[in-house]
Amino acid sequence: MSWIKRVGFLTAFIIPALTVLGFYLGDWWNYTTVIFVFLIIPMSDILIGKDPENMDDADALVISEQFYYRFITYVWAIFQLVFLVWACAMIASTALDVNEWIGFVLSFALVTGGIGITVGHELGHKKSTLERFYSKLILMTVCYMHFYIEHNRGHHVNVATPKDPATSRKGEGFYRFWLRSVLGSYFSAWEIENARLKRKELKVFSFKNDMIWFTVLPFLLALTLTILVSIWQNRLVWEVPVFFFTQAILAFSLLEIVNYIEHYGIVRKEIAPGKYERVNPMHSWNSNHRLSNFFLFQLQRHSDHHANAIKRYQVLKHYDESPQLPSGYPAMILLASFPPLWFKYMNPKLKDWEEKVYHH
């Protein structure tokens, strides 16, 4: 793997650095991260272009085991919790006007949701206890711990079928999808966990039920942060829970709009009633833009991820035959935020995919 890619994955830390810088500069500087993510990165994607590199299987085997790439994700998991504590302390001790508060919480959510959930997603697919713990830690900071269950045991099984709440449907706008996915994924996680407990002959309402813990723990974290900062400030700091839950909603909404983009309109062939063809590289939208892939730990090579969920981010492959997005996720997020524009641009591309898959 080239040194550019080895160093490139560290660029994710630019996002929180800009958020901190914007906070201390104050005023409109709080929007620095937002401008960087949704203007500078898309423009740079155009200028820098795509990443054609696919390593061979022998190299991939070696690079998969290199600790350096795991270490980056471990550092991020600890950093995200520390970053949240810092933000709660700053919100409580600094007089921000409405404009500054909005800019800061938007920027912060781009850190915890845009990068953080991406790292949590990567770690949640791995087998080691440590990596799974770090995944849950990250998801706790954004009130989306059920994602750990539903994504791994629900979404990856049912993707691109009507059974999957996280697969967006043709003609479905993002805001309608958001409600269906947020609620559907949460209740799906309960069903999956309840089924696991029944198989083990355990009671649903018990300490063994992960969904009870996953629902309660984010609230306990918010309560703990509120109490600690209130003691430090010698007053009841109402700003902390407001900030915590606002950034969490924005963060998991960012995850959901990425879900929307990744799977829009893609449907696997039904080979028997209720049974679908095996997931292959044709079943996710991909983007191979180099810079945005650095920031997102190659999440945009999404087809290979779904075909090989346990594969580590640094060795994911690009497939030319996969349906391709015209830009990286940051630009596509902007497009998906305006459903009429999204439909106008993406429905013809989806039609091309349907022609390719179903008529050839």
C-alpha positions in Angstrom: 0.0 0.0 0.0 1.3 3.4 -0.9 2.5 5.8 1.8 -0.2 8.3 0.6 -3.0 5.9 1.6 -1.2 5.0 4.9 -1.1 8.7 5.8 -4.4 9.5 4.1 -6.6 7.7 6.7 -5.2 10.2 9.4 -7.0 13.0 7.5 -10.2 12.1 9.5 -8.7 14.0 12.4 -8.8 17.2 10.4 -12.5 17.4 11.0 -12.4 17.6 14.8 -9.4 19.9 14.6 -11.4 22.4 12.5 -14.3 22.1 14.9 -12.1 23.0 17.9 -10.4 25.8 15.9 -13.8 27.2 14.8 -15.0 27.1 18.4 -12.1 29.1 19.8 -12.2 31.7 17.0 -15.9 32.1 17.6 -18.7 33.7 15.5 -19.1 32.3 12.0 -15.9 30.4 12.3 -18.0 27.7 14.0 -19.2 26.7 10.5 -15.6 26.0 9.3 -16.1 22.2 9.5 -19.4 22.4 7.7 -17.9 24.4 4.8 -14.9 22.0 4.7 -17.0 18.9 4.5 -19.6 20.1 2.1 -17.6 22.4 -0.1 -13.9 21.8 0.1 -14.0 18.0 0.1 -16.4 17.7 -2.9 -14.3 20.3 -4.8 -11.2 18.3 -3.9 -12.8 15.1 -5.0 -13.2 16.6 -8.5 -9.7 17.9 -8.6 -7.9 14.9 -7.1 -10.1 12.3 -8.8 -10.6 8.6 -8.2 -8.6 5.9 -6.6 -8.0 3.0 -9.1 -5.8 1.0 -6.7 -6.9 -2.6 -5.8 -4.3 -4.6 -4.0 -3.8 -8.3 -4.8 -5.0 -10.9 -2.3 -1.5 -11.7 -1.0 -0.8 -8.0 -0.1 -4.3 -7.7 1.3 -3.7 -10.6 3.7 -0.5 -8.9 5.1 -2.0 -5.4 5.3 -5.1 -6.6 7.0 -3.0 -7.8 9.9 -1.0 -4.6 10.3 -1.7 -3.0 13.7 -1.3 0.6 12.4 -4.7 0.6 10.7 -6.5 -0.9 13.8 -4.7 1.6 16.0 -6.2 4.6 14.2 -9.7 3.3 14.9 -8.8 2.5 18.6 -7.5 6.1 19.0 -10.6 7.5 17.5 -12.9 5.5 19.8 -11.2 6.9 22.9 -10.9 10.4 21.3 -14.6 10.6 20.6 -15.6 10.2 24.3 -12.9 12.7 25.3 -14.1 15.1 22.6 -17.7 14.8 23.9 -16.6 15.6 27.5 -14.7 18.6 26.2 -17.7 19.9 24.2 -20.1 19.6 27.1 -17.7 21.5 29.3 -17.3 24.2 26.7 -21.0 24.5 26.1 -21.6 25.0 29.8 -18.8 27.5 30.4 -18.9 29.6 27.3 -21.5 32.2 26.3 -22.5 31.3 22.7 -25.1 33.2 20.7 -27.6 31.2 18.7 -25.6 31.3 15.5 -22.4 30.0 17.2 -24.4 27.3 19.0 -25.9 26.0 15.7 -22.5 26.1 13.9 -20.8 24.3 16.7 -23.4 21.5 17.1 -23.5 21.0 13.3 -19.7 20.7 13.2 -19.6 18.5 16.2 -22.2 16.1 14.7 -20.1 15.8 11.6 -17.3 14.6 13.8 -19.4 12.1 15.9 -21.7 11.0 13.1 -19.7 11.5 9.9 -16.4 10.0 11.1 -17.4 8.5 14.5 -20.2 6.2 13.4 -18.1 5.2 10.4 -15.4 4.0 12.8 -18.0 2.4 15.1 -19.4 0.6 12.1 -16.0 -0.7 11.1 -15.2 -1.9 14.6 -18.6 -3.5 15.1 -18.0 -5.9 12.2 -14.9 -7.4 13.8 -14.6 -10.4 16.0 -12.3 -9.2 18.8 -13.9 -8.2 22.1 -11.9 -5.0 22.3 -13.0 -3.8 18.8 -16.6 -4.6 19.6 -16.4 -2.7 22.9 -15.0 0.4 21.1 -17.8 0.1 18.6 -20.4 0.2 21.4 -18.6 3.1 23.1 -18.8 5.2 20.0 -22.4 4.3 19.3 -23.3 5.2 22.9 -22.1 8.8 22.4 -24.7 9.2 19.6 -27.6 7.3 21.1 -27.5 4.6 18.4 -26.3 1.5 20.2 -29.0 -0.7 18.7 -27.2 -0.2 15.3 -24.6 -2.7 16.6 -27.3 -5.4 16.6 -29.5 -4.4 13.7 -26.7 -3.5 11.2 -24.7 -6.7 11.7 -27.6 -9.2 12.1 -30.4 -7.4 10.2 -29.2 -5.0 7.6 -26.4 -7.3 6.2 -28.8 -10.2 6.0 -31.7 -8.3 4.4 -30.0 -5.5 2.5 -31.6 -4.7 -0.9 -34.9 -6.5 0.1 -38.2 -5.2 1.4 -37.4 -6.7 4.7 -34.6 -4.2 5.4 -35.6 -0.8 7.0 -32.2 0.7 6.1 -32.6 0.1 2.3 -34.2 3.1 0.6 -36.7 2.5 -2.0 -37.1 3.9 -5.5 -39.0 7.1 -5.4 -38.7 7.4 -1.6 -37.4 10.8 -0.4 -34.8 10.9 2.3 -37.1 12.5 5.0 -39.7 9.7 4.6 -36.9 7.2 4.6 -35.4 8.7 7.8 -38.6 8.0 9.8 -39.0 4.5 8.4 -35.4 3.6 9.0 -34.9 5.1 12.4 -38.0 3.5 13.9 -37.8 0.3 11.8 -34.2 -0.3 12.7 -34.8 0.2 16.4 -37.7 -2.2 16.5 -35.9 -4.7 14.2 -33.0 -4.7 16.8 -35.5 -5.6 19.5 -36.9 -8.5 17.4 -33.4 -9.8 16.6 -32.3 -9.6 20.3 -35.5 -11.2 21.6 -35.0 -14.1 19.1 -31.5 -14.6 20.3 -32.6 -14.7 24.0 -35.4 -17.2 23.1 -32.9 -19.5 21.4 -30.9 -19.5 24.6 -34.0 -20.0 26.7 -33.4 -16.7 28.5 -36.0 -14.1 29.6 -36.6 -11.1 27.4 -36.7 -8.8 30.3 -33.4 -9.6 32.0 -29.9 -8.2 32.3 -28.9 -10.5 29.4 -31.0 -8.4 27.0 -28.5 -6.1 25.2 -31.3 -3.9 23.9 -32.3 -2.9 27.4 -28.7 -1.8 28.0 -28.3 -0.2 24.6 -31.5 1.9 25.2 -30.5 3.0 28.7 -26.8 3.5 28.5 -26.9 6.7 26.3 -29.3 8.3 28.8 -27.0 7.3 31.7 -24.1 8.9 29.8 -26.1 12.1 29.3 -27.1 12.1 33.0 -23.5 11.5 34.1 -22.1 14.3 32.0 -24.9 16.7 33.2 -24.2 15.9 36.9 -20.4 16.2 36.5 -20.5 19.5 34.6 -23.2 20.8 36.9 -20.9 20.1 39.9 -18.0 21.8 38.1 -20.2 24.9 37.3 -22.0 24.9 40.6 -25.4 25.1 38.9 -27.8 22.8 37.0 -26.4 22.8 33.5 -29.4 22.3 31.2 -27.2 23.1 28.2 -25.4 19.7 28.4 -28.4 17.4 27.8 -29.8 19.7 25.1 -26.4 19.7 23.3 -25.9 15.9 23.8 -29.2 14.8 22.4 -29.1 17.4 19.6 -25.7 16.3 18.3 -26.8 12.7 18.7 -29.9 13.2 16.5 -27.8 15.0 13.9 -25.1 12.4 14.0 -27.4 9.4 13.5 -29.3 11.3 10.8 -26.0 11.6 9.0 -25.7 7.8 9.2 -29.2 7.5 7.8 -28.6 9.8 4.9 -25.5 7.7 4.1 -27.6 4.6 4.3 -30.1 6.2 2.0 -27.4 7.0 -0.6 -25.7 3.6 -0.4 -28.7 1.5 -1.2 -31.2 3.8 -3.0 -33.5 1.7 -5.1 -31.3 -1.4 -5.3 -33.3 -4.6 -5.1 -31.9 -8.2 -5.1 -33.7 -10.7 -7.3 -36.2 -12.9 -5.5 -35.3 -16.5 -6.4 -38.0 -18.1 -4.3 -40.8 -16.7 -2.0 -39.0 -14.8 0.7 -35.6 -15.8 -0.5 -33.2 -13.6 -2.5 -30.1 -14.0 -4.5 -26.8 -13.7 -2.6 -25.4 -10.2 -2.1 -22.8 -9.3 -4.7 -21.0 -6.1 -5.8 -24.0 -5.0 -7.9 -26.1 -4.4 -4.7 -24.7 -1.2 -3.4 -23.9 2.2 -4.8 -20.2 3.0 -4.8 -17.9 6.0 -5.0 -14.2 5.7 -5.6 -13.2 9.3 -5.0 -9.9 9.3 -3.3 -10.1 12.1 -0.8 -13.6 11.4 0.6 -12.6 7.8 0.9 -9.7 8.7 3.1 -12.0 10.6 5.5 -14.6 7.8 5.5 -12.1 4.9 5.9 -13.1 3.6 2.4 -16.8 3.2 3.4 -17.6 4.3 -0.1 -16.2 1.0 -1.4 -19.5 -0.3 -0.1 -20.1 -3.2 -2.5 -17.0 -5.0 -1.3 -18.0 -4.3 2.3 -21.4 -6.0 1.8 -20.0 -8.9 -0.1 -17.2 -9.3 2.6 -18.4 -7.7 5.8 -15.5 -8.8 8.0 -12.9 -7.4 5.6 -10.9 -4.5 7.1 -11.4 -1.0 5.7 -7.8 -0.6 4.4 -8.1 -3.6 2.0 -11.6 -3.0 0.5 -11.7 -3.3 -3.3 -13.3 -1.2 -6.0 -15.5 -2.9 -8.5 -16.0 -1.2 -11.9 -19.2 -3.2 -12.4 -20.8 -1.8 -9.3 -23.3 1.0 -9.7 -21.3 4.2 -9.3 -22.2 7.5 -7.6 -21.2 10.6 -9.5 -19.4 12.0 -6.5 -18.3 11.2 -2.9 -20.7 11.0 0.0 -20.4 14.7 1.1 -21.7 16.0 -2.3 -24.3 13.2 -2.5 -25.6 14.1 1.0 -26.3 17.6 -0.2 -28.2 16.2 -3.2 -30.2 13.8 -1.1 -31.3 16.6 1.1 -33.4 17.9 -1.8 -35.5 15.0 -2.9 -36.7 16.5 -6.2 -33.1 17.0 -7.3 -32.1 13.6 -6.1 -34.9 11.9 -8.1 -34.0 13.9 -11.2 -30.4 12.9 -11.0 -30.4 9.4 -9.5 -33.6 7.8 -11.0 -32.1 7.7 -14.5 -28.9 6.1 -13.0 -31.1 3.6 -11.2 -32.9 2.8 -14.4 -29.6 2.1 -16.1 -28.7 -0.3 -13.2 -32.1 -2.1 -13.6 -31.5 -2.5 -17.3 -28.0 -3.9 -16.7 -29.1 -6.3 -13.9 -32.5 -7.5 -15.0 -32.3 -7.5 -18.8 -28.8 -8.9 -19.4 
